[in-house]
Amino acid sequence: MTDLSSTKPAASPWKWLVPGAIAAFLVAYCVLVSPKKPVWFDEVITWIIATDPSLRHSISNPIDVAPTYYILVQLWRHIFGSSLLALRLLSCFGFSVAVFASWTALRRSFSVAATAFAHVAVFCTSTVVLYENVELRFYGVLTSLVALAVLLYARLAAPAKPSTKLLVTTGLCHAALVLCHIYGLLYSGTILAALVMFDLFCGKLRIRTYAAIMAGWLPFLFRIIPLFHLIRIGRTHSWRHAPRVGDLLSVYAWPALPFLVGVVCLVLLLFNNGGKQSRRPAIRMLFLALGALSLAAVVLGGSDTHWNAATLIVLAITAVLAWQLPTGGQPGRNPLLYLAGALLSFPLLVFLCAQFIPPMFEARYFLPTIFAMVILLAAFFENAITWFEAGTRMHRVAFTAGFISLLIAPLYGAVRLSAKDAPADSVSPSKLHQLAPDGLPIAVEDGFTFLPLYLQERGSARRYVYVLNRKATEATRSNVAVINYDQLERLQAYGYLRDHVVAQQAFLADNPNFLVLHKPGYAWFDSVLANNPVYKWRKLGDVNGSELIIVGRTKESVAKSIQ
């Protein structure tokens, strides 16, 4: 491992082979899995806003505080279209950009082998990355912006005085970052904190550099009011409890880590070149213990608690080995290690804040912390092969086999994820078509079910409706139902879904006969229609745990509609 005073890697036509292969894998994964992956509530909201013909109207929406994403998605859809796959590919493109940016940043400090191992390991085996790679959400773009900020961080940390062009680019990158997600400002602040810590270690302060990063925070002032509104909703109707310690530990418990580290340790112990460092008993015992613990965790498995504990121990030992210089020099000369430490501490700080401001703790919010894992794995791998003086032909063959295994593992994961069935409570439109008479609107009680049906049946003669009745929704005693209600109500007030999200009085006045997709536990049908003498109703059948009911103002009208 080198510091940033080392020379820049020589240009080579092969230097982009590994990141290009990873990007190709991500694109193929998105194209193959997307048709089998059910669309869900948040994705439909993103699609509605993203397909708004007015750019100004879309970036000012009251739901998602992500103007950067909606500017990019407007450009993207004009080139590639507005289909679900086309817009999901924007997330895939974001992760691909993140791979190239992260690769460039790490190649200034690590060898090709270490950089390749870290990137293949993280981007091709992380279940969170693979899942969000096929999501119509802004996490791919957020990850790419953090990756670009990491690249700029590596250049800002170099001994040379940063140019004005670099400072301006940094400010623009951080401005785009803070406007991409509610955590964008926090990630920007984390990167700044890491840079300040590294400068303090080196005995210097660079005010102009810090000012360039903080200048990018100014656009966030225009999004403070929508952010406070989201926090207010979270405080009032949080859809989940305050995070527990187990939730925090699961963020750090990356599932593939024990397998990857175990394979590296095993290969190093079997095929090492007999270097001076590798002959030290302490080094050999540490790698033997790390490899044994890692592989035992993979083989034995166990409960989530045991798995998370073993993974955290592996992570801690890996981080210690990553921080040490194999030559016995002074640790801490690589600024990327400071950034890795800052990113790893980020979930802990959010965890503490989330005890008072829920809901702030969702695993996908911490996607950019994968760069901490990339840095630590690269540093660990670099130090390990230096300790063991890798270089023989046998050793290169062994590591080639290891890389092939890494490429096979994500393909196996892709097959497993793509084979997953739709959620148990999702509703199949085809089953509804078999039961529902033509020409009648279908009132869907559950907003989480309503939006996917709306998107899948968009353009057809069938009309799905969400009826606004806050009292009935709050009587459901489901925080998720209330939050979904609030989002749909705000979308309708903002001009979206005007014909599909309607007030109860208007809907009942305009539709003497209609269908209700009633979900047990939801109160609208039970409180408004079931015992109302004005209406007669009849159950037509069950659809994935929900009941399809036909409703009419008179018994005769129900019979007529059924015929």
C-alpha positions as CSV (number, residue, x, y, z in Angstrom):
1,M,0.0,0.0,0.0
2,T,1.3,3.5,-0.9
3,D,0.4,7.0,0.1
4,L,-0.7,9.6,-2.3
5,S,2.8,10.9,-2.9
6,S,3.3,7.8,-5.0
7,T,3.3,8.2,-8.7
8,K,0.2,7.9,-10.7
9,P,-0.5,4.5,-12.3
10,A,0.8,4.2,-15.8
11,A,-1.9,4.4,-18.5
12,S,-2.8,1.1,-20.0
13,P,-5.6,0.0,-22.3
14,W,-6.3,-2.9,-19.8
15,K,-6.7,-0.7,-16.7
16,W,-10.5,-0.4,-17.2
17,L,-11.0,-4.1,-17.9
18,V,-12.2,-5.0,-14.4
19,P,-14.5,-2.0,-13.7
20,G,-15.9,-2.5,-17.3
21,A,-16.6,-6.2,-16.5
22,I,-18.3,-5.2,-13.2
23,A,-20.4,-2.6,-15.0
24,A,-21.4,-5.1,-17.7
25,F,-22.4,-7.6,-14.9
26,L,-24.6,-4.9,-13.3
27,V,-26.3,-4.1,-16.5
28,A,-26.9,-7.7,-17.4
29,Y,-28.3,-8.3,-13.9
30,C,-30.7,-5.4,-14.1
31,V,-32.0,-6.4,-17.6
32,L,-32.5,-10.1,-16.5
33,V,-34.0,-9.5,-13.1
34,S,-36.2,-6.4,-13.7
35,P,-39.0,-8.3,-15.5
36,K,-39.3,-10.7,-12.5
37,K,-39.0,-8.1,-9.8
38,P,-42.4,-6.7,-8.7
39,V,-42.8,-2.9,-8.7
40,W,-43.6,-1.4,-5.3
41,F,-45.1,1.7,-3.7
42,D,-42.0,3.9,-3.6
43,E,-41.0,3.0,-7.2
44,V,-44.4,4.0,-8.5
45,I,-44.1,7.4,-6.7
46,T,-40.7,7.9,-8.3
47,W,-42.1,7.0,-11.7
48,I,-45.0,9.4,-11.4
49,I,-42.7,12.3,-10.5
50,A,-40.0,11.3,-13.0
51,T,-42.5,11.3,-15.9
52,D,-43.8,14.7,-15.1
53,P,-43.6,16.8,-18.3
54,S,-42.6,19.8,-16.3
55,L,-39.0,19.7,-14.9
56,R,-39.7,22.6,-12.5
57,H,-42.8,20.9,-11.2
58,S,-41.1,17.6,-10.7
59,I,-38.1,18.9,-8.8
60,S,-40.3,20.9,-6.5
61,N,-42.5,17.9,-5.5
62,P,-43.4,17.6,-1.8
63,I,-42.6,13.9,-1.5
64,D,-38.9,13.3,-2.5
65,V,-36.2,15.7,-1.5
66,A,-34.0,14.8,-4.5
67,P,-33.8,17.5,-7.2
68,T,-30.5,16.1,-8.5
69,Y,-32.1,12.8,-9.3
70,Y,-35.2,14.2,-11.0
71,I,-33.1,16.5,-13.2
72,L,-31.0,13.5,-14.3
73,V,-34.1,11.2,-14.8
74,Q,-35.8,13.8,-17.0
75,L,-32.7,13.8,-19.3
76,W,-32.5,10.0,-19.1
77,R,-36.2,9.3,-20.0
78,H,-36.0,11.6,-23.0
79,I,-33.2,9.5,-24.4
80,F,-34.2,6.0,-23.3
81,G,-37.9,6.2,-22.7
82,S,-40.2,6.0,-19.6
83,S,-40.6,2.3,-19.3
84,L,-40.0,0.6,-15.9
85,L,-36.8,-1.1,-17.2
86,A,-35.5,2.1,-18.8
87,L,-35.8,4.1,-15.6
88,R,-34.5,1.2,-13.5
89,L,-31.4,1.2,-15.7
90,L,-30.6,4.7,-14.5
91,S,-29.9,3.2,-11.1
92,C,-27.7,0.6,-12.8
93,F,-25.9,3.4,-14.6
94,G,-25.3,5.2,-11.3
95,F,-23.7,2.1,-9.7
96,S,-21.6,1.6,-12.9
97,V,-20.3,5.2,-12.6
98,A,-19.6,4.5,-8.9
99,V,-17.4,1.6,-9.9
100,F,-15.3,3.6,-12.3
101,A,-15.0,6.6,-9.9
102,S,-14.1,4.4,-6.9
103,W,-11.6,2.4,-9.1
104,T,-9.9,5.6,-10.1
105,A,-9.6,6.8,-6.6
106,L,-8.2,3.6,-5.1
107,R,-5.7,3.0,-8.0
108,R,-3.7,6.0,-6.7
109,S,-3.1,4.1,-3.5
110,F,-3.4,0.4,-4.2
111,S,-2.2,-2.2,-6.8
112,V,-4.4,-3.5,-9.6
113,A,-4.9,-6.8,-7.8
114,A,-6.0,-5.2,-4.5
115,T,-8.3,-2.7,-6.2
116,A,-9.8,-5.4,-8.4
117,F,-10.4,-7.8,-5.5
118,A,-12.1,-5.1,-3.4
119,H,-14.4,-3.9,-6.2
120,V,-15.5,-7.3,-7.4
121,A,-16.0,-8.4,-3.9
122,V,-18.3,-5.5,-3.0
123,F,-20.2,-4.6,-6.1
124,C,-20.8,-8.2,-7.3
125,T,-21.7,-9.8,-4.0
126,S,-23.5,-7.1,-1.9
127,T,-27.2,-8.0,-1.8
128,V,-28.0,-4.4,-1.1
129,V,-26.2,-3.2,-4.2
130,L,-27.7,-5.9,-6.4
131,Y,-31.2,-5.1,-5.1
132,E,-31.0,-1.4,-5.5
133,N,-29.3,-1.9,-8.9
134,V,-32.8,-2.9,-10.1
135,E,-34.8,-0.2,-8.3
136,L,-36.5,2.8,-9.8
137,R,-35.1,5.0,-7.0
138,F,-32.3,7.5,-6.5
139,Y,-29.9,5.2,-4.5
140,G,-27.8,4.4,-7.6
141,V,-27.4,8.1,-8.4
142,L,-26.6,8.9,-4.7
143,T,-23.9,6.2,-4.7
144,S,-22.4,7.5,-7.8
145,L,-22.2,11.1,-6.4
146,V,-20.6,9.8,-3.2
147,A,-18.1,7.9,-5.3
148,L,-17.3,11.0,-7.3
149,A,-16.9,12.8,-4.0
150,V,-14.5,10.1,-2.8
151,L,-12.4,10.5,-6.0
152,L,-12.2,14.3,-5.4
153,Y,-11.4,13.7,-1.8
154,A,-8.4,11.5,-2.8
155,R,-7.2,14.3,-5.1
156,L,-7.8,17.0,-2.5
157,A,-5.8,15.0,0.0
158,A,-2.7,14.9,-2.2
159,P,0.3,17.0,-1.1
160,A,0.0,19.4,-4.1
161,K,-2.0,22.5,-3.7
162,P,-5.5,21.9,-5.3
163,S,-6.3,24.0,-8.4
164,T,-9.2,26.3,-8.7
165,K,-10.8,24.0,-11.2
166,L,-10.6,21.1,-8.7
167,L,-12.1,23.2,-5.9
168,V,-15.0,24.4,-8.2
169,T,-15.6,20.8,-9.3
170,T,-15.7,19.7,-5.7
171,G,-18.2,22.4,-4.8
172,L,-20.5,21.4,-7.6
173,C,-20.2,17.7,-6.8
174,H,-21.1,18.2,-3.1
175,A,-24.0,20.5,-4.2
176,A,-25.4,17.7,-6.4
177,L,-24.9,15.3,-3.5
178,V,-26.8,17.3,-0.8
179,L,-29.7,17.7,-3.2
180,C,-29.9,13.9,-4.0
181,H,-31.1,12.5,-0.7
182,I,-32.0,13.6,2.8
183,Y,-28.7,12.1,3.9
184,G,-26.7,13.8,1.2
185,L,-25.6,16.7,3.5
186,L,-24.5,14.2,6.1
187,Y,-22.4,12.2,3.7
188,S,-20.8,15.4,2.5
189,G,-20.1,16.4,6.1
190,T,-18.6,12.9,6.7
191,I,-16.2,13.3,3.8
192,L,-15.2,16.8,5.1
193,A,-14.6,15.4,8.6
194,A,-12.4,12.7,7.2
195,L,-10.3,15.3,5.3
196,V,-9.9,17.5,8.3
197,M,-8.8,14.5,10.4
198,F,-6.2,13.5,7.8
199,D,-4.9,17.1,7.6
200,L,-4.7,17.3,11.4
201,F,-2.6,14.1,11.4
202,C,-0.3,15.7,8.8
203,G,-0.1,18.9,10.8
204,K,-1.8,21.2,8.4
205,L,-5.2,22.9,7.7
206,R,-6.5,23.9,4.3
207,I,-9.3,26.4,4.7
208,R,-9.9,26.9,1.0
209,T,-10.5,23.2,0.5
210,Y,-13.0,23.0,3.3
211,A,-14.7,26.1,2.1
212,A,-15.1,24.6,-1.4
213,I,-16.9,21.6,0.1
214,M,-19.1,23.7,2.4
215,A,-20.0,26.0,-0.5
216,G,-21.8,23.0,-2.0
217,W,-24.1,22.9,1.0
218,L,-25.7,26.3,0.1
219,P,-28.4,24.8,-2.3
220,F,-29.6,22.7,0.6
221,L,-31.1,25.8,2.2
222,F,-33.9,25.7,-0.4
223,R,-34.9,22.2,0.7
224,I,-35.0,22.7,4.4
225,I,-38.8,23.1,4.6
226,P,-39.7,19.9,2.7
227,L,-37.1,18.1,4.9
228,F,-38.7,19.3,8.1
229,H,-42.1,18.1,6.7
230,L,-40.7,14.6,6.2
231,I,-39.3,14.6,9.7
232,R,-42.6,15.7,11.1
233,I,-44.4,12.8,9.3
234,G,-41.8,10.5,10.7
235,R,-42.3,11.7,14.3
236,T,-46.1,11.5,14.0
237,H,-46.6,8.3,12.0
238,S,-43.3,6.4,12.0
239,W,-43.8,3.1,10.1
240,R,-41.2,1.4,12.3
241,H,-39.9,1.6,15.9
242,A,-36.7,3.4,16.8
243,P,-33.8,1.2,15.6
244,R,-32.4,-1.4,18.0
245,V,-28.8,-2.5,18.5
246,G,-29.5,-5.5,16.2
247,D,-30.6,-3.1,13.4
248,L,-27.3,-1.2,13.7
249,L,-25.2,-4.4,13.8
250,S,-26.9,-5.7,10.7
251,V,-25.7,-2.7,8.7
252,Y,-22.1,-3.7,9.4
253,A,-22.7,-7.4,9.0
254,W,-22.0,-7.7,5.3
255,P,-23.0,-11.3,4.4
256,A,-20.1,-12.0,1.9
257,L,-17.3,-10.7,4.1
258,P,-16.5,-14.0,6.0
259,F,-16.4,-16.0,2.8
260,L,-14.1,-13.5,1.0
261,V,-11.7,-13.0,3.8
262,G,-11.6,-16.7,4.6
263,V,-10.7,-17.5,1.0
264,V,-7.9,-14.9,0.9
265,C,-6.4,-16.1,4.2
266,L,-6.5,-19.8,3.1
267,V,-4.9,-19.0,-0.2
268,L,-2.2,-16.9,1.4
269,L,-1.3,-19.6,4.0
270,L,-1.2,-22.4,1.4
271,F,0.5,-20.6,-1.5
272,N,2.7,-17.9,0.1
273,N,6.2,-17.2,-1.1
274,G,7.8,-17.5,2.3
275,G,8.4,-13.8,3.0
276,K,10.0,-12.5,6.1
277,Q,6.8,-11.2,7.5
278,S,4.9,-14.4,6.7
279,R,7.4,-16.4,8.7
280,R,6.5,-14.5,11.9
281,P,4.4,-16.8,14.1
282,A,2.1,-13.9,15.2
283,I,1.3,-13.0,11.5
284,R,0.6,-16.7,10.6
285,M,-1.5,-17.3,13.7
286,L,-3.5,-14.1,13.1
287,F,-4.3,-15.1,9.5
288,L,-5.0,-18.7,10.5
289,A,-7.4,-17.5,13.2
290,L,-9.1,-15.0,10.8
291,G,-9.4,-17.6,8.0
292,A,-10.8,-20.3,10.4
293,L,-13.3,-17.9,12.0
294,S,-14.4,-16.7,8.6
295,L,-14.9,-20.1,7.0
296,A,-16.5,-21.5,10.2
297,A,-19.1,-18.7,10.0
298,V,-19.8,-19.6,6.4
299,V,-20.1,-23.3,7.0
300,L,-21.9,-23.3,10.3
301,G,-24.2,-20.4,9.6
302,G,-26.6,-20.2,12.6
303,S,-29.0,-17.5,13.7
304,D,-28.8,-13.9,12.4
305,T,-27.4,-12.8,15.8
306,H,-24.5,-15.3,15.7
307,W,-23.8,-14.6,12.0
308,N,-23.7,-10.8,12.6
309,A,-21.4,-11.3,15.6
310,A,-19.0,-13.4,13.6
311,T,-19.1,-11.0,10.7
312,L,-18.4,-8.1,12.9
313,I,-15.4,-9.8,14.5
314,V,-14.0,-10.5,11.0
315,L,-14.6,-6.9,10.0
316,A,-12.8,-5.6,13.1
317,I,-9.7,-7.8,12.5
318,T,-9.8,-7.0,8.8
319,A,-9.8,-3.3,9.6
320,V,-6.9,-3.6,12.0
321,L,-4.8,-5.5,9.3
322,A,-5.9,-2.9,6.7
323,W,-4.6,0.0,8.9
324,Q,-1.1,-1.5,9.4
325,L,1.7,-1.0,7.0
326,P,3.5,-4.2,6.2
327,T,6.9,-2.5,6.0
328,G,6.7,-1.4,9.7
329,G,6.2,2.3,8.7
330,Q,3.9,4.7,10.4
331,P,0.2,3.8,9.9
332,G,-2.3,6.4,8.8
333,R,-0.5,7.9,5.8
334,N,-3.3,6.9,3.4
335,P,-6.2,9.4,3.6
336,L,-8.6,6.8,2.2
337,L,-8.3,4.9,5.5
338,Y,-9.5,8.0,7.3
339,L,-12.5,8.2,5.0
340,A,-13.2,4.5,5.6
341,G,-13.3,5.1,9.3
342,A,-15.5,8.1,8.9
343,L,-18.0,6.2,6.7
344,L,-18.1,3.3,9.1
345,S,-18.9,5.6,12.0
346,F,-21.8,7.2,10.0
347,P,-24.4,4.5,10.7
348,L,-23.6,4.7,14.4
349,L,-24.2,8.5,14.5
350,V,-27.5,8.1,12.6
351,F,-28.5,5.3,15.0
352,L,-28.1,7.6,17.9
353,C,-30.1,10.4,16.2
354,A,-32.8,8.0,15.1
355,Q,-33.6,7.3,18.8
356,F,-35.2,10.8,18.8
357,I,-36.2,11.5,15.2
358,P,-37.7,8.3,13.6
359,P,-37.8,7.1,10.9
360,M,-34.1,7.8,9.9
361,F,-32.6,4.3,10.0
362,E,-33.1,2.3,6.9
363,A,-30.5,-0.1,5.5
364,R,-30.6,1.4,2.0
365,Y,-29.8,4.9,3.4
366,F,-26.3,3.6,4.2
367,L,-25.5,2.2,0.7
368,P,-22.6,4.7,0.2
369,T,-20.8,3.1,3.2
370,I,-19.9,0.3,0.8
371,F,-16.9,2.5,-0.1
372,A,-15.5,2.0,3.4
373,M,-15.7,-1.8,2.7
374,V,-14.0,-1.3,-0.7
375,I,-11.1,0.7,0.9
376,L,-10.7,-1.8,3.8
377,L,-10.7,-4.8,1.6
378,A,-8.2,-3.2,-0.8
379,A,-5.9,-2.2,2.0
380,F,-6.2,-5.7,3.7
381,F,-5.5,-7.5,0.4
382,E,-2.5,-5.2,-0.4
383,N,-1.0,-5.6,3.0
384,A,-1.6,-9.4,3.0
385,I,0.1,-10.0,-0.4
386,T,3.0,-7.8,0.8
387,W,3.4,-9.7,4.0
388,F,3.5,-13.0,2.2
389,E,5.5,-11.7,-0.7
390,A,3.2,-13.0,-3.3
391,G,4.6,-13.3,-6.8
392,T,5.2,-16.9,-7.7
393,R,3.4,-18.5,-10.6
394,M,1.5,-20.8,-8.3
395,H,0.3,-17.9,-6.2
396,R,-0.9,-16.0,-9.3
397,V,-2.8,-19.1,-10.4
398,A,-4.4,-19.4,-6.9
399,F,-5.6,-15.9,-6.9
400,T,-6.9,-16.2,-10.5
401,A,-9.0,-19.1,-9.2
402,G,-10.1,-16.8,-6.4
403,F,-11.3,-14.1,-8.8
404,I,-13.2,-16.7,-10.9
405,S,-14.9,-17.8,-7.7
406,L,-15.8,-14.2,-7.0
407,L,-17.4,-13.9,-10.4
408,I,-19.4,-17.1,-10.0
409,A,-20.7,-16.1,-6.6
410,P,-22.7,-13.1,-7.8
411,L,-24.2,-15.1,-10.6
412,Y,-25.5,-17.6,-8.1
413,G,-26.8,-14.7,-6.0
414,A,-28.5,-13.3,-9.1
415,V,-30.3,-16.5,-9.8
416,R,-31.5,-16.7,-6.2
417,L,-32.8,-13.1,-6.1
418,S,-34.4,-13.3,-9.6
419,A,-36.2,-16.5,-8.6
420,K,-37.9,-14.9,-5.6
421,D,-41.6,-14.7,-5.9
422,A,-43.7,-11.6,-5.4
423,P,-44.4,-10.6,-1.9
424,A,-47.2,-12.6,-0.2
425,D,-49.5,-9.6,0.0
426,S,-49.0,-8.3,-3.6
427,V,-52.1,-8.5,-5.8
428,S,-52.0,-10.1,-9.3
429,P,-53.9,-8.0,-11.9
430,S,-54.7,-11.2,-13.8
431,K,-56.5,-12.7,-10.9
432,L,-58.5,-9.5,-10.5
433,H,-59.4,-9.6,-14.1
434,Q,-60.9,-13.0,-13.7
435,L,-63.2,-11.9,-10.8
436,A,-64.0,-8.2,-11.6
437,P,-66.8,-7.3,-13.9
438,D,-65.8,-4.9,-16.7
439,G,-66.7,-1.2,-16.5
440,L,-66.6,-0.7,-12.7
441,P,-64.0,1.3,-10.9
442,I,-62.0,-0.6,-8.2
443,A,-61.5,1.2,-4.9
444,V,-58.3,-0.2,-3.3
445,E,-58.1,0.3,0.4
446,D,-54.4,-0.3,0.8
447,G,-52.3,2.4,-0.7
448,F,-49.3,0.1,-0.9
449,T,-51.3,-2.2,-3.2
450,F,-53.0,0.6,-5.1
451,L,-50.0,2.3,-6.7
452,P,-48.5,-0.9,-8.2
453,L,-51.9,-1.8,-9.7
454,Y,-52.3,1.7,-11.0
455,L,-48.9,1.5,-12.8
456,Q,-49.4,-2.0,-14.2
457,E,-52.9,-1.2,-15.6
458,R,-52.1,2.3,-16.8
459,G,-53.6,2.9,-20.2
460,S,-56.2,0.1,-19.9
461,A,-59.9,0.5,-19.5
462,R,-59.8,-0.6,-15.9
463,R,-59.7,2.2,-13.4
464,Y,-58.1,1.8,-9.9
465,V,-59.1,4.4,-7.3
466,Y,-57.8,5.3,-3.8
467,V,-60.5,6.9,-1.8
468,L,-59.5,9.6,0.7
469,N,-60.9,9.2,4.2
470,R,-58.4,10.0,6.8
471,K,-60.6,9.0,9.8
472,A,-61.0,5.5,8.4
473,T,-57.3,5.2,7.6
474,E,-56.3,6.2,11.1
475,A,-58.8,3.7,12.5
476,T,-56.8,1.0,10.6
477,R,-54.2,1.4,13.4
478,S,-51.3,1.0,10.9
479,N,-48.6,3.6,10.7
480,V,-47.7,2.4,7.2
481,A,-51.3,2.9,6.1
482,V,-51.3,6.5,7.5
483,I,-48.0,7.4,5.9
484,N,-49.1,6.0,2.5
485,Y,-52.3,8.0,2.9
486,D,-50.4,11.2,3.6
487,Q,-48.2,10.7,0.6
488,L,-51.0,9.9,-1.8
489,E,-53.0,12.9,-0.5
490,R,-50.0,15.2,-1.1
491,L,-49.5,13.8,-4.6
492,Q,-53.1,14.5,-5.4
493,A,-52.9,18.0,-4.0
494,Y,-49.8,18.6,-6.1
495,G,-51.5,17.7,-9.3
496,Y,-50.7,14.0,-9.7
497,L,-53.2,11.1,-9.8
498,R,-56.2,13.5,-10.0
499,D,-58.5,10.9,-11.5
500,H,-57.3,8.1,-9.3
501,V,-56.9,9.6,-5.8
502,V,-60.3,11.1,-5.0
503,A,-62.3,12.3,-2.0
504,Q,-64.8,9.9,-0.6
505,Q,-67.9,12.1,-1.1
506,A,-67.1,12.7,-4.8
507,F,-66.4,9.0,-5.5
508,L,-69.6,7.8,-3.9
509,A,-71.6,10.5,-5.6
510,D,-70.2,9.7,-9.1
511,N,-70.3,5.8,-8.8
512,P,-73.5,4.1,-7.8
513,N,-71.8,0.7,-8.5
514,F,-68.2,-0.1,-7.9
515,L,-65.8,-2.7,-6.6
516,V,-63.8,-2.7,-3.4
517,L,-60.5,-4.5,-2.9
518,H,-60.8,-4.9,0.8
519,K,-57.7,-5.9,2.9
520,P,-58.5,-7.4,6.3
521,G,-57.7,-4.9,9.0
522,Y,-58.4,-1.9,6.9
523,A,-61.3,0.1,8.1
524,W,-62.8,2.0,5.1
525,F,-65.1,-0.7,3.8
526,D,-66.1,-1.8,7.3
527,S,-66.8,1.7,8.6
528,V,-68.4,3.3,5.6
529,L,-70.1,0.6,3.5
530,A,-70.5,-2.8,5.3
531,N,-73.3,-1.7,7.7
532,N,-74.7,1.2,5.6
533,P,-78.3,0.6,4.7
534,V,-77.9,2.6,1.5
535,Y,-75.5,0.0,0.0
536,K,-75.7,-3.6,-0.8
537,W,-72.6,-5.7,-1.3
538,R,-71.5,-9.1,-2.2
539,K,-68.1,-10.8,-2.0
540,L,-66.8,-12.1,-5.4
541,G,-63.6,-13.8,-4.3
542,D,-60.2,-13.7,-2.7
543,V,-57.1,-12.2,-4.3
544,N,-53.8,-12.8,-2.4
545,G,-55.3,-12.3,1.0
546,S,-57.6,-9.4,0.0
547,E,-61.3,-9.6,-0.8
548,L,-62.9,-8.4,-4.0
549,I,-66.4,-7.0,-3.2
550,I,-69.0,-5.6,-5.5
551,V,-71.0,-2.7,-4.0
552,G,-74.2,-1.0,-5.2
553,R,-76.8,1.4,-3.8
554,T,-79.6,-1.1,-4.3
555,K,-79.8,-4.9,-4.5
556,E,-81.1,-4.7,-8.0
557,S,-78.1,-2.7,-9.2
558,V,-75.7,-5.2,-7.8
559,A,-77.4,-8.1,-9.6
560,K,-77.5,-6.1,-12.8
561,S,-73.8,-5.3,-12.6
562,I,-72.9,-9.0,-12.0
563,Q,-74.8,-10.0,-15.1
